[in-house]
Amino acid sequence: MQSTGVLMLIGDTSLLEQGTVTAANDVVTLVTLPCHPPAREPGNTVMVTFAEARDVHVETRTVDGSRRVTATTDGSRVLTGLQLGATISEMIAALAGPGRPARQAPLFCATRHRDGWHVYSRTHQRPGRWCFIRTSATAIPVTGDDLCWLDEAVALHAAHSGVLSTRHCTVPPALAGKEVEIKYTLPAGTAIWPLAAGTHTRMTAGDIPGMVPRFGVDFEMHDFDNHLFDVTAPASQRGYVSFMSVQPGTCWIKRKRFTTDTLIRPETVSGPIRPDQALDIYVRDVLGLDARPLPPFRRVRYDIMLESISTGNHYCIMFDRCTLHGAPDEILVQCEIEYIRSRRVLPIGETLVLDEFQDLTAWCGELLASHGIITSAGYYSKLSFLRDVIRRHPELTPRTPSRLQAAGEASEARNECAGDGDF
């Protein structure tokens, strides 16, 4: 097989699961990836699908290269769902025996660059789609064998298996436990569905430079009630605590700590819980905070989730409409851009996130302008909006304790995590 381009390796899954050392007579398959020319610099992520591929070059061989068989086939015969397609199964069976194909799956990708090979480990998969992220910090020198990188790929996977083999992702240390978010505030009458649907279409068409739909779920809708409290003490906890109803009597709690609307703010999301008391009592007695209730509101949101191929950073573009329960004409409509997490194992710095984040923010500004919406990026929070509302209309300040509908027995908050775009 020609030692250029982007290759996917199919092999025995023990290489991932057990870190097995390869033997000379082990059988593997190299697939030249269609429509994947190698980038000038190695990126973080390779996403693979063969659904519409034609004339895919495949080579099944022993590791030492003493036996080889090649074929050119359609994508449907390379992979079928999560299993190997007919062509590759037949090729593996011919070299390794009839029981071997069932034990094999896509494991690695490798890209050839001017300084050598870089390798990528399989991390997530869906029927017909496979996601690989880079594990090599430096290039592996080129030799005359296309498999000169395989043993290093196996070793790197074993070193990073705690991240690669789970759903956990990474966040730069400087941003851990913090929200990175910027907002465009839109006219109150703006219809958010056309903006959300159109943005998703442009994302899937490749119109956002360097970005692709997030592997897995790339679009969601949320519709929930918010009961938000303005935290005044202790001083270190100032900001807000918000109860987000996910079903009758059940909520998640979001806490943000800040005194000024800004780009980066500490944030935690925990739950679910079922409070057994009025929420203002829960805030005081359970959370230990002094806080004043603000007008409750309904929040409808469409999330377009995307990720960067070059860095593995995940972002979310949210089109968001908030309407006060007691004053339906008090409306806040925003387009929010948020950094969520990173799907990578190599070190990542805050600058790498923020530079890319600013590029995405600028793209969203141009998108809005193309719809005739001229607005500036800022940090106007839900807390500031509700404070402004009660300054204009003090009669909207809640006079009775706020309680979730059909509240049940209290349960301990669990699954605490950094905000991840789900709420």
N, C-alpha and C positions, 0 to 999 in steps of 0.2 A: 504494500500500500504506500502511496506517495506520502512522504513525511512533512506535509504542509497542511495548513487549514485547521479545522476544528474537528476533533475526533471524539466519539463517545465509545466507551468500553463497556461491553456486557461480559459479566463473569459470574463465578459462583458467589453467592451472597455471603459465604463465610469470610470473604475478604473484608467485608464491612463489619459483620457481626462478631468475628473472632480475631480479626487482624492476622489472618493466616498468611504465612509466607508462601509466595508462589513457587511452584515447582516447574521444571523444564517442560514436562508433558501436560501441564494444566492447559485447558482449552478456554480461550477468550475470543471475543468477537469485536472487531473495530468497525465502527460505522462512521463514514464521512458525513458530517451534518450538512443537510441542504440549507441554503440561504443563511449560512453562518460564516461569512468571511471573518478571519481573525482581525480584531481591532489593532490599531497601531500600538496601543498599550493594553496590557491585560486588564479586563474588567473584573468586577466582583461576581457577576452572575451569568449563567448560561441557562436559558429556558429552551426546552426541546419539545417539539411536536412533529409527528410525521403524517398527520391526517391527510394532507393534500400533496405530500411529496411524491415526486416521480424520479426515476432513475437514481435511486440511492445506492451508492457503492458500499458493499459489505465484504469484509474478509474475516473468516473464522480460521483460527490458527492455534497451534501450541505456542506456549510462551517462548520456547527456544526457536520457533520458526521452522522446525523441521517438517511439519506438515501444515498445509494451507489449502483452503478452498475459498473461492471468491464468487460473488454474484452481484448483479445489478437488479434491483427490485423496486416495487412500489412501496410507499410508506405503510400501507395497510398490512403488508407482509413482514414489516420490521417489528412493529409492536401492535398488539391488540389489547386495548384497555391497559391493565397492569401486567399483562403477560406478553411473552415473546410471540411474534407472528410466525406464520407457517414457514417462511423461507429460512429464517434464522434458526428456528427449532430443528429443521431438517439438517441444516449445516452443522449444528452442534452435535446432533445425534450421529451424524456420519463420522465425526472425529472422536467423540467421547463416549458414545453409547446412548441407547434410547432413554435412559433414566435421567440424563444430565440436563436437558433443557429446562425442566421444571424447577431446578435449583438455581437457575441463572436469571439475572435481571440487569438493567443499566446500573452501573456503579460509579463511574468516573467520566469526566470529560478532560481533554487536554488541548491546549492551544499552542501553536508554534509561533514564536516571536524571534526578533533578531538576536536576542540574547539567550534563547533556549525555550524550553517547554514550561508552561504553567499548568497546574492541575486543579481540578474542581471535583468536589465530592457531592454525591446525591444527598439532598437534604429533605426535599418534599416531593410528593408525587400525587397526581390525580390520574384517573383513567385517560390515557392518551397524552398526558403531559408530564414532564419531568423537570425538576429544578435542581441545579447544581451551583455551589458557591465555591469560590477560590480558597484553597488552603495553602498554596505556595506563596511565601513572601518574596522569595528570590527564584530566579529561573533555574531549571534543571538543565545542565549542559546537554547539547544534542550529540547523539552518536549515530551510527548507521542503522540502529534498530528503532522502529517506531514505539517500542515498549520500554525504552530506557527510563521512562518516568514512572512506570507502574509500581515498583516497590516503594518509591518515595511517596506516591499517592496513598498507598495502603498505610504507611507509617504516619503520614499527616492526618489521615482520617482517624486513626486510633488516638492520636494526640488530642484531637478536637471532638471526639465522639459525644461528649457531654452536651455540646451545642448542636452538632450535626444530626444526631439521632433523636432529637426531641423537637417540640414546637417552640422552645425557648429562643428568643432572639436577644440581641445585645443593644446597649445604649452607651454612648460615651460617658465616662465617669463624671464629667462636668455637668452632664444633663440628666443623670439618673435622679428619678423622683421629681422631675420638673416637666412642666409643659412648655413647649416652644410653639407659639401660635401668633399669627397676625390676622387681621380682619379688615375686610372692606364692608362698610355699612352702606346698605342699599336703600333706595326709596321704599317707603312702607308698603306701597302697592305692588312691588315687584313679585311676579310669579316665579317661584323657585324651581318648579318641576321642569319647565323648558330649559332653564339654565343647566340644571343637573343632567338631564338627558343629553343635551347637546355637548356638554363637557365630557361625558362618558364616551360619546361617539367619537369626539376628537382624540381622546386618549387612546382608544382602541385602534384608531387609524394612524397612530404614531405622530400626532401633531404636537405633542409636548416633548421637546428635545430631551433625549436621554432617559425618558420615562416610559414604562410599560404598565399595563394593568397588574395590580398586585397578584401574585400567584396564589390561587385559592379563591377567596371572595374579593371582588373588586367593586361591588356596589351594594349599598344597604340603605334601608329607610328606618328611621326611628321616630316614634311619636309617643311622648310621655309628658306627664305633669311634673313641674318643679316647684318645690317649696324651699325657698332660699332665705338664709339668715345672714345678716350683716354682723360679722364677729368684731367686737370692740375690745375684748380683753380675754386672756392676757395679751400684752403687747406683741409678744412673739408669734401669736396665733391670728393676728388681725388678717382680715380677708373675708372669705365666706365659707359657709357649709351649706350644701344643697342636697336635698332629698329628692331622688329621681324615681318616680313610681314606675315600676316595670310590670306589675300586676296588682290587683286589689290587695292592699295591706302589706305589700312587699316593695322594698326600694333598695337602691344603691345610694351610697353617700359619697359625694365628691367634696373634697376640701382643697381650697386654694388659699395660700398665704401670701398676701401682698398688700401694700399700702398705696401703690400707684399702678395704674394700668401700664403694662410693659410687655416686652417680647417673651421673656423667660420668667416663669413663676413656679414655685414649689406646688406640686399637686399630688394628691393621692385619691384613689377611688377604691372603696371597700364595700363588701356586701356579698350576697343580699342579706337584708335584715327585715324583721317584722316588729316594729316598735309596738309596745303595749301601753303607750302613753302619748299624750300630746307632744308634738315635735319640739315645742319650745322647752318643755320639761326635759325631754331627752337631751337636747343640746346643753342644758344647764347641768343636769345631774349625771348623765352618762359621759358626755364629751367634755364636761368641765369648762364650758365656754360662756362668756357673757355675750349675748347677741340679741339683735332686734329682728323680728320677722319682717320680711318684705312681701309685696303682693305676689301670690302664687300665679304661675303662668303655664300655658301649654306650649311645648316645643315640638315642632315638626322639622325633621332634618333629613336630607339626602346626602350620603357620603360616597364620594368617588375616591377609591383607594388605589394608589399607584406606588411603584417602586423604581428605583434607579438601577439600571443594569451596571453602571460603572462603579457605584459605591455600595449597593445593597441597602441604601436608606429607604425607608417607607414613609410616605406622606399621605395626607388625606385632604381633599378639597371638599368642604362641607357647605351646602346651601341650607340656610337655617332661618326658620320663621318662629318668633316667640310672640304669643298673644296673651295678655293678662286676662285671667278669669273674670275679674270684676269690672274690666273696662276693655271690651273687645277692640276699641279704636286705638288702644295703646299697643303698638306693634313695633317689633325690632326685627329687621331682615338683614342678614349678613351673609357674606361669603367668607368662610374661615379657611385658612391654610395652616395645617399643623404637621409638625414632625412627630412620627409615632415611635419608630424603633428602627433597627438595622438588622438585616438578614446577612450576617457575615461573621467570620471568625478572626480575621486579621484586625489589628489595632485600628481604631478610628478616633479621630480628634474632633473637637467641637467645631473647628473651622471648616472641616470637610462637610459637616451638616449644614452650617449656617450659610455658607456660600451657595450651596445647591438650593437651600430653602429660599434664599433671596431671588434666585433665578426663577423658581417656580412661582413666587409671589408676583414677580414682574409679568410672567406669562398670564397669570390670572387677571392682572390689571388690564392687559391688552385684550383679553377675552371679554371682560365686562365692557370695555370701551367699544368693542365691535358690536355690542348689543345696545349702544347708545347710553350706557351707564357710566358717567364720568364721576369717579370717586377716588379718594386717596386711601392708601393702606394705613392702618392705625391699630390701636389696641383696645378699643372701646369694649368694655366687659359687660356681662349681664348685670353685675353688681352696680356698675356706674349707671346703666340704663334704669334699673329699678330705683336707685337713689334719685335720679332726675325725675322719674315719674312721681314719686311722693313729694318732691319739692314743688312740683306743679300742682299736684292733687293730693294734699295731705289726707283727705278723706279716704283714700285708697289704702292707707296703712292698716294692716290687719288688726282688728279689735278683739278677736276671740282666738283661743289657742288653735293652731293648725294641727290637723290630724289626718293621717292617711285614711283613705276609704277602706272600711272593713279591716282595720288593723287587727292583727292576731297576736299570738304570744311572741315575746321578744326572743331573738336568738342572737348568738354571738356573731359579730361581724367577722367575715373570713375572706380569703382570697384577696388580700390587700395587694394592690398592684399600682404601678404608675399608670396614669391616664393613657389609654391606648386607642382613642378614637371611637370606642364603643358607646360613650356617653357624652 
